[in-house]
Amino acid sequence: MTDDNTQEDQGGAAPQRSARPDKARATRTGLTATGARKASAKSNRTRAREFALQALYQHLVGRNEAAAIDSFTRDLAGFHKADAAHYDALLHGSIEGAEQLDALIVPLLDRKLAEISPIEHAVMWIGVYEFQHCLDVPWRVVLNECIELAKEFGGTDGHKYVNAVLNGLAPQLRPLEVEADRATGKARP
């Protein structure tokens, strides 16, 4: 007699078996099979960055005006879950400050800016803008979020390039934070 038959043999109904045995239950890590974050695991600021990236891509590739891009993006499915104020700051701040952002990025490139993928270019704009203007977001969070954007939307190794450039700019744009992290061993020397 097995455990499954025990209750039935005692005159009760057979126990309900789970469709998946305990060993097969997957833990919820918040990641898809490809390693990207599940939509349900994304914060409203992460969503804002994703929408800003899409909008900046339209600006870089199509040379569309910010107002038209903004109007289009706000009508996209899921925008209501994004931090609209953060999205506005990233989109409009990056477009208005494009020359200054590029002036910081270009010295760290190993090729011409025109040869950089528009996705990686837009992600770097987001990162540099946040380093400069979103001081409530720790520099390592900015870096990680930008790497995740590049992994999800960019080319195969684009995230490595974004990481190298933004990691190179962090000490210049957030010197006190970076130095404090290095002193505590949270960042590479």
N, C-alpha and C positions, 0 to 999 in steps of 0.2 A: 504494500500500500504506500502510495506516495503522498506527499503533503497536499497535492492538488485534489486528491480523493478524500481526504480526511473529513472535510465538512460534509461532503455529499454522502459519505457512508454513515454519518451521524444523523441523517434525515434532513439536512439543510440543503440549500441550493449550492451548486458548484461555485467556488470563488471566481471572481472576475480576474482574468489575467491581463496584465498590462501588454499593450501591443509591442512595447520595447522593453526588453529586460533591463534591470538596473545598470548593468555593465555597459549597455549601449547608449545610455542617456548622454547626450552632449551637454557640456557645460556652456553657459551663455557668456561668451567672452566679448560680445559686442562687435565681432569681426565676421566678415563674410569669408567664404572659402578662399578668396583671393587675397585676403589680408586687409581689405579695405573696411572701414568702419561701417556698420549697419546704419541705415538711416535713423532707426530708433535710438541709436547710441550717440547721435551727433547733437552737440549743443547748438543753441540758436546763433552763437557767434561763429561756430564752424560753418553752419549753413550760410551765414552772411558772407563769409569768405568764399564759399563755393559760388554763390550768385555773383559776387564781385568779380571773381575770376572769369566767369562766363561773360560778364559785361565788358571787362577789360579786354578780353579776347576779341569781342566784336569791335571794340575801339581800335585795337592794334591791327587787326586783319582788314576790317571793312572801313576803317576810318569814319565810323558812324559818330554822330554827335552824342555827347553825354546825355542830354535830355531825352533823345529818342531811345537810346539804349536803356536808360533808367525806366522809362515808361514800359518798354517791352519786357524787361526783366521782372518788374513788379507784377506782371500778369502771369508769370510762369507758375506752374503747379508747385506748391510747397513754400512759396515765398513768405506766406503768412507765418511760417514757423521760424523765419530768420530774424535776427536782430537788425531791424531796418535802419536804425541809427548808425550801427557799425558798418553796414553795407554802404550807406550814403557816404560815410567818411572815407572808406576804402576806394569806392568808385570815383567820387568827385575829387578827393584829395590826390589820388594817383594820377588822374588825367591832368588836373591843374598843375601838379608838381612834377610832371613827367621828365622835364629837362633836368631838374635837380636830382631826381631819383636815378636817372640814367648816368648822370655825372658821378654818382657814388658807385654805381654798379660797374661801369666800363673799365676802370682800372684793375678790377679783379678778374676780368674775362681773359680767356686765352684765344679768343677769336673776335671777329667784328660783331657788334650788337645785332646787325642785320642777319647774322647767321644763327642767332639764338632762336629757338622755337618760341612762337608767340605765347604758348602756355607757360613755359619757364620764365619768359620775360615778365609776364603778368604776375606770376607768383613772386618773383623777385621784387616787383613794385610793391606788392602787398606787404611783403616782409620788411622792406626798407621803410615803407610808410608807417607800419606798426612800430618798428623800432623807434622812429622819430616822434610819433604823435600819440601812440596808445601806451603810455607809460604804466597804465594799470595792468597791462598784460606782460608777465615776465618774459624776458628775452628768450629763454629756453622754450617757452610755450609758443612764442611767435615762430621760432625756428622749427619746432616740431610740427606745428600746424601747416607751415609752408612745405615742409618735406612731404607731409601726408597729401596735400593738394597736388603736388607734383607727381607723387606715386599714383594717385587716382586718375588724374587727367592728362598727365604729360607722357613723354616718351619713356622707353624702357629704363634708361639710366638717368633721366632728367632730374630726378630727385637728388642724385649725388652731386650734380652740378649746382643746383639750388642750394644744397647744404654747404658746399664749399664757398660759394659766394657770400651767402648770408652769415656763415660762421666767420668769414674774413671781415665782414663789416660790423659784426656785433661788438668787438672791443672798441671800435671807433665811435659807434652810435650809442652804446650802453656801457661805457667803461667801468662805472662803479659796480654795476650788477655783475658783469662778467668777471671782474677782479674778485668780488666777494665769492662768487661760485668757485673760482679757481682756488681761492684760499681755503675753502671748505672741501675741496676735492670733487665738487659737482660738475666742473667743466675741465676740459683738457687745458694744460698749460700752453 
